[in-house]
Amino acid sequence: MSPAARLLGFSGLLPPLALLGLALVRPDDGWRMLAFAYAGLIFSFLGGMWWGFAVRRPAAAQAPLLVAAVVPSLVAFGLLGVGLMLLDLRWPLVLLGVAILLTLPVDRHLATTGDAPKGWMALRVPLSLGLGLLTIAMGVV
């Protein structure tokens, strides 16, 4: 991965890190809402990346990855609905963080099959671990 990809990728951890810091200093449910929105957005973005990888495959080999690609958006949407019905985003944040961590096997598969670019896992592992754990932490504080 290029230095720009690494720099911009890791800068994506700054919003959840800042929100966690704010939540520790001045607890407010608004920080949780922002953290959920950000993590859900990034989770959906990752699904969009998988969609892009899928459509580069021959048509007969696209379906499994296309299905996997829509799951992040559906999971984020479902967890947001649960959180709104419960009027509490703590558990949905924890589950969203776990879901983000569970993207790593899909990313590993994409790297192994050559669908993902060289260096994909060197970027995806720390970013998924970082966002997943920060999202879980927001659900716990």
N, C-alpha and C positions, 0 to 999 in steps of 0.2 A: 504494500500500500504506500501511496505517496505521503510525503510529510504533510501536505495540505489535508489529505483524508484523515490522517491521524490527529492532527491539530483540531480540525473541525469536529471530528468524531468525539474526541475527549471533551471538547468544549460543550458538547451536548449534555455532559453530566453536571455542568454548572447550575442550571435551573433547579434540578431536584436537590442538589447539595445545598443551595441557598434556601430553598423552601424548608428543608429539614432543619437548617440552622435557625430560621425564623420560627419554626414550630417549637423548637426547644427554648428559645428566648421568650417568645410571646405566643403561647398556645392559642390557636384559633382554627375553627373548622374550615375557614377559607383557604388556609394553606393546604389542607388535605384535598380540597376540591381542585385547586390549581395543580397539585402534584398528580392527582388522578388524571386530569385533563392532559397534562404533559406526557405522562407515561403511556396513556392510552393512544395518544397521537403518535408517539415514537413506535409503539407496538404495531399500530396499523401501518405505519410507514415501512416497517420491516416486512410485513405481509405484502406490501406493494413491491418491494424489492424482489421478493420470492416470485411474485406474479411476472415481473420482468424476466427473471431467469427462466420461468416456465415457458413463456411464449417464444423463447429462443430455441426450445427443444423441438424435435419433430412432432407433428400434431398427435401422433399415437402415444407419445410419452408425456404429454402435457398434463393430463387430467389429475394425477395424484398431487402434483405440486400446485396446480391451480386450486385444488380443494384446500390444501394446507395454507395457501396464500390468503384465503378469505377468513380463515379461522381467527387470526388476531383481531380483526375489526369486530367480528361477531362476539368474541369473548369480552373485549373491552366494552362494547355496547351493553351486553348482558349484565356485566358486573356493575356498570354505572346504573342501570335500571334497578338492580338489587339494592345498591347503596342508596339510591334516591327513595325507594320504597321503605327502607329501614331508617331513613334519615340519619345514616351513619356510614361513612366510607371506610372505617377502619378495616373490617374484614375484606371488603372488595379491594382495598389497596394491597393487603397481604396476598390475596389470591392473584391479583394482577402482577405483582412482583414475582410470584412463583411461576406464572405463565410466561413472563419474560425470560426467566431462567430456563424454562423448558423449550425455548427456541433454539438452544444450542445444539441439540441433536439434529435438527433440520439443517442448521447451518453447517454442521460437520458433514452431513450427507452431501450437501451442495458442494462443499470443498472437495470431498472425495470423488464425486462424479465429474468434477471439472466444470460444473455449472457456474460456480462462484469464481471470482478472480483470485489470482495468486495473492496470498497474504490475508485472505478473508478471515480466517480464524484468529490470526494475530490481532485483528481489530475487534471481531465480534465477541470473543471471550471476555476481555476486560470491559467492554461496553455493556454487554448483557449482564455480566455479574454486577457491575456498578449500578446500572439502572434498576435491575431486579432487587438488589439489596437495599438501595436507597428507597425504593417504592415500598418494600416490606417495612423498612424502618418508619416511614411516614404513617403506616397503619398501626404501628406499635406505640408511637409517642402520643 
